[in-house]
Amino acid sequence: MKKIVLLSFLLCATTLFAQEKMITKTGKITFEATVPSFEEVKAKNDGATFILNAKTGEVASLALMKGFRFKIALMEEHFNENYVESDKFPKATFKGKIENFDVKLLTDKPKDFTIKGKLELHGKSKDITSTAKIRKTDAGIEIISNFSVNASDFDISIPNVVKNKVSNKIDIKSEFTVK
């Protein structure tokens, strides 16, 4: 009898703890490094993983660099081979926390929250602070964030030949709906 009670308790506890973590594997990350009057330098990854611990507000994200798609195949090739060196640095990760996060306060109207954490890309880490719009939807919790980084902060060099066509400042937009 004791074993049945203990087994039931462990099963309930596992179920409760599993509900704290919400995840998606179809998050969207878009970046743009376009310079006015030149060709668009923009890519999108629709396969980013994002995890939210709804109890603590801790977040983690992972995007494979080869998952970014450009309109022009040659740009994608240069991005992977010459800029981010995807074979050597295959992923970008972010680990952080949503400040003052309380899932019970979320409604269908977006609220602004501050996310602080570390972005690791190309073998380098940088502290990031971003504002995110977070709301509850029928599909789960939606988190949309915009921030900018400099390619040079991650030792990503832009060759002199294209320096006036590709911005060092990279605007990043992430969209995640976790459940």
N, C-alpha and C positions, 0 to 999 in steps of 0.2 A: 504494500500500500504506500509506504514511504517513497518508493522509487517512482510510482505513478504520479504522486503529488510533486515530487522534485522535477520529474520530466515535464509535467504540465507547466510548472513555474518557469523552467528554462525556456520552453517554447514561447510562453507569453512574453518573457523578458526579451528574447531575441526579436520577436515581432515588434515590440515597442521601440527598441533601439534602432531597428531597421527603418522605422518611419521617420526618424530624425534626419536621415540623409536622403536628399532628393537629388536626382541626377537627370542629365540628358546627354545623349551621344550625337545629337543633331544640332548642336549650337552653331550659330553663324558668327564668323569674325570677318570683317572687311577692313582692309587697310588701303590707304591712298597716299601716294607721294608725288602727286601731279604738280607740275610747274605750269602756270598760266601760259598760253600760246603754244604749248607743246603737247605731244601725244599723252593721253591718259595713262597714268601708272597706277593701276588699281587691281586688287585681287580679292577673291572671296573664298572662304573655307566653310563649307556647310556640314562638316563632320567633327566639330570641336566637342570635346567632352567637358562637362561642367558639373561640379558637385557642390551642393549647398547643405550644410548642417543647419537645419531649421531651428535647432535649439540654441546653438552658440553663435550663429551668423558667420561661421568660418566657411570659406569658399576655396575651391581649387579648380583649375582649368588646364587642359592640355590640348594643343593643336599640333598636328603633324605638318611640317613645313611643305611637304610635297602635296598636301591637300589644298593648297591655295591655287585657285584657277584665275588666269588672266584671259582677256579677250584675244590677245596675240600670243601664240605658242612660243615664239622666240623670246618674248619677255619672261615667260614662265621658265624657260630653259636657263636664261641668264640669272634669274632670281635664285633658282636652285643651285646652279653650278658656281656662279661668281660672287653672289652677294651673301646669302645665308648659308651656303655650303651645306645643303641638306643631307648629304651622305655623312658628313662629319658631325653635324648638329641637327638631328632629324626632327626635333620638337621644340616648341615653346611652351613654357609652363607659367602659371600664375598661382600663387598661394597667398591668401590674405583673409581679411575679416570685414564684414559689413558692420560699421559702427552703429550702436544702439538699435540693433535689429530685433524686432519682435514680430513673429509671423502672425500673431493674433491681431495686430494693428493694421494688417494689409486689407485693402478693399480693391474694387475694380478700378478705382482712380489711382493713377501712379503717384507714388510719394518719392521724394528725393532722399537718398541715403549716401553716405560717404563710404567708399571702399578703399582700404589701405592694404598694401601687400607688396610682394616682390615678383617682378617679371623676370624670368630667365629666358634668354634668347642668345643664340650664337655663342654659348659658353660664358656669357656675362649676366650679372644680376643688377637690377635697378629697382629702387623703391618707387612705387607708383601710388598716387592718390587720385581717385576719380569719383565723380558723382554718378550715381546710378539711379535710374527711374525703375522702381519696383512696384508691381501690383499683382493682385490675384486675378487669374482668368479661369475659364472653364477647363483649360488645358493644364493648369498648374500655376506656378509662380513665375512671372515674366520679369527678367532682369535685363535692362538695356543700359549700356554704358558707352561713353565716348571719352577718349583721352589721346594725348599725343606723346610720342617719344622721338628721340633723335637717333638716326642710324649710327652715328658716330659714338653714341653712348654704349653701343653693343659691339664696337670694333667692326662695323660693317662699312667698308669703304666704297665710295662711289667713284668709279674711274673718271679721270679728268675729261675723257672724250664725251661723257654724258652728264657731267656735273651740272651743267646749266639746264638739263632736261629732266632731272630726277631730284626731288627735294630731299634734303637731309631730314627735315621734319616729316614724320609719318603720322597721319591721323588714323586712329583705330576705333572701330565701332564693333561692339559685341552685343549679341542678342541671344539670350538663353531662356528657355521655358523648361523648368524642372518640375518633376512630379515624383 
